[in-house]
Structure formats: C-alpha cells, structure tokens
Amino acid sequence: MNHPCLVTILSGVVIVCMTGGCNTGQRERLVTGYDQLRQQNENLTRDLADRDRTIAALKVQVDDLTTFDSDTPADLFAVTKVEIVRLTGGSDYDGKPGHDGVTVHLRLRDADGDIHKAAGRFTIQLLDNRDLGSPRVLGVYKFHDPEQIKKAWFGKFGTSHFTFKCPLKAGDNLTGLTDVDVKVEFLDYLTGRRITAVKQVPISIVAH
C-alpha cells in the first residue's frame, strides 16, 4: 500500500477518533502518527519530482550527445604543453638569509600556443644535478587536490599561471648549490595525457 493511501486511511481514523471513538491518549497518538506520515508523504513527493527532473535533464543530455559526429574533436583545446615560467626560482620562506625552497610558476598551453586553464594533477620534482652521473632528488611535490590547484591559479594583471611553493627539506646538504632542475608533470583530466617539462633555475643557499 502506498503512502497516499495510508495517509487517507489514517486521516479517516483520526476523524472517527475526534468524533468520540477513541480516548484522549489514542487520539493524540493517532494525530501524531498522521502528521508524521503526512510529512513523509510530502518528502517522498518532492523526492519523486526531483528524480523526474533529473531524468529529464539526463535524457536531454544523452539526446544532445548522440547528435555529435564520431569525429567531434572534444579535445580541440586540450593542453599540449606545460611551460615553466621565467620567474621560477629559489625563494625565501623562513625569513632568514638565503633560499629554502623553490617557487614554481607554470602555464598550460594548447596546440595554438594559447594559455589554457585546465583541470588535472601537477607533480613537481626538484633535482640536484651537480653530479650528472648520480642526480639527487631534493623533493617530490604532489598537487592533486582540486581546491589546492584552484587556489594556485593567478589570472589577474596578465599573469595567467599556476604558482606552487616547494620547500626544501631542512638538514639536507645543500652547501654550494647554485641551481636546481625543476621537472614538472601535468596529468590532464580531459585526455589522460601526461605532459612534462624540465628547466634549470637559480637558487642561492646560505650556510647557517
């Protein structure tokens, strides 16, 4: 039995009780039950209406998608290049002399060379390549959280780039280090492609 029928039946019972067929305690319990069931019925009615609207919207979306040709270029403006911006380099995060990290500025570009704001994951490595035969990884920084990436975007005053701070580990032997290699990998959510870039940037380490 569905809820509308239950509400109707219980409503009739409540009317009978109100006309003297039940005692006060029974009448109060029935009235309370009727109110609860009526509220449940109203909630279900709203849920069904929401479901019907969702189904209708999805049907329109499916109908639209089926009209596209098989060669429709969904990735027409997809990212094809990640660019390490010139301002990337050593940074002071602790207020003491010398650099203790690298701030990395990145731009994404499409096939036409236009700057592109896209969703995906960034992974940055800092490498010490003073010994070319045995490069040393100074740090790996994963920026995968969507909210974190949104906050890293700067699109005002002609900037249009992502900025990520990559602090170096305290205690690492960095004496004499004058530059680091920045290796960036961008995983594009749209295409699934992994796009990389590498650039050597300056850094100034001061012995404390």
Buried (B, 14 or more C-beta within 10 A) or exposed (E): EEBEEBBEEBEEBBEEBEEEEBEEEEBEEBBEBBEEBBEEBEEEEEEEEEEEEEEEEEEEEEEEEEEEEEEEEEBEBBBBBBBBBEEBBBBBBEEEEBBBBBBBBBBBBBEEEEEBEBEBBBBBBBBBEEEEEEEBEBBEBEBEEEEEBEEBEEEEEEBBBBBBEBBBEEEEEBEEBEBBBBBBBBBBEEBEBEBEBEBEBEBEBEEE
